[in-house]
């Protein structure tokens, strides 16, 4: 797999809209790994000056915005930049900033229609479960020139395809072979995901529906943040099994455009809990489920899911986020049950308040105090939700938490928590209200356990089996 245009700064011609026309201006465009595109125009830009007879004047800087802006490179390639802003800071100098750039051969529209995506994500080959080489052979008389043959047998099962009514997902390897050098032979394979949609979509939909969920799924499977190492979008042309397609290479923040080759050593280190070749849940099914959860604002997706690919986060923030995620998940999934319990509780409260009205033992002020301070909901807090959340995944979670220095220290203080879940509630309240701080390394140890639980629950709501959930929660226990 090779990128069409390597990261770098390129001379270009900008096609700038002006007074219902398009003018061509010289400049450059900088396309860098994991950076938003930046460009420059080196020419006098029309509309800058106010002309009054022989006198012209202008104020700087001058700003403008463009939903899309095109440029052409000297090598024949073109780029379209989305969500651009320009700043003219001198008579013949302007800076261009954009959310992203799409680079390709033919760009006919300001809003490209997309029905094919090619994506590579770090560690994605660890989820495939199939290698591209089935076997190989080598000469028995090694070192003797001209004796024997080296051979490699490709594995056709390494190309895996899943399809539903609206899309097809293909996990496969791109092969690269060095053959022209009579002194050196090399063969390598680069993993990729190809997604074909039957209905064309726009750029934002392609990213939100496919690229981001797939990147998050890889992070969820591997238990650590991943990055997009290659991304190309476009549309198919022609018919048949292998139609040509207009490929638009994407540059922007979070996209590295540094494709990699697979390595057994790296795959073995990754310890993916998902293996597509053997799991009963296909990646296409998981992505469809992710899309549904995301559109319904599922609390686990919007809390823990939003931070799957965040590489650095303070243990205090991660601890509070994970507790919020688990509490929100329990409330979301038990909404009807809890509301029914709350209704019964309110009915019981009303009955007791009515009886208190005829009591001679309490004054009117005391009765009013009781009525105001008896909650309308049953007294079930964070600790109760955590116990249920932990027990649904593994009984070992409470044991692991109980062994941490943080929980042990809180269990010994004057507030006398009932168990590890109650200790976590006390710690959360201390941190949220600024009552007390805790050592960073102690919070980090607990947050790692909570993250294993959140990860297992996320796999559960995506439809993965109990075995995969237990695999996720047990990683890192020993």
Secondary structure, DSSP 8 states (H G I E B T S, - for coil): ---SS-SEEEEEEEEEEETTEEEEEEEEEEE-TTS--EEEE-S--TTS-EEETTEEE--S-EEEEEEEEEEEETTS-EEEEEEEEEEEEETTEEEEE-SEEEEES----SS--EEEEEEEETTTHHHH---SEEEEE--SSTT-TT-S--EEEE-GGGSEEEE-SSEEEEEEEEEEEE-S-TT--EEEEEEEEEEEEEEEE-HHHHIIIIIHHHHHHHHHHHTS---EEEEEEEEEES-STT-EEEEEEEEETTB--------HHHHHHH--S--TTT-SS-HHHHHHHHHHHHHTT-HHHHTTGGGTT-----HHHHHHHHHHHHHHHHHHHTHHHHHHHHHHHHHHHHHHHHHHTT-SSS-HHHHHHHHHHS-SS-S--HHHHHHHHHHHH-THHHHHHHTSHHHHHHHTSTT--SSHHHHHHHHHHHHHHTS----HHHHHHHHHHHHHHHHHHHHHHTT--HHHHHHHHHTT--
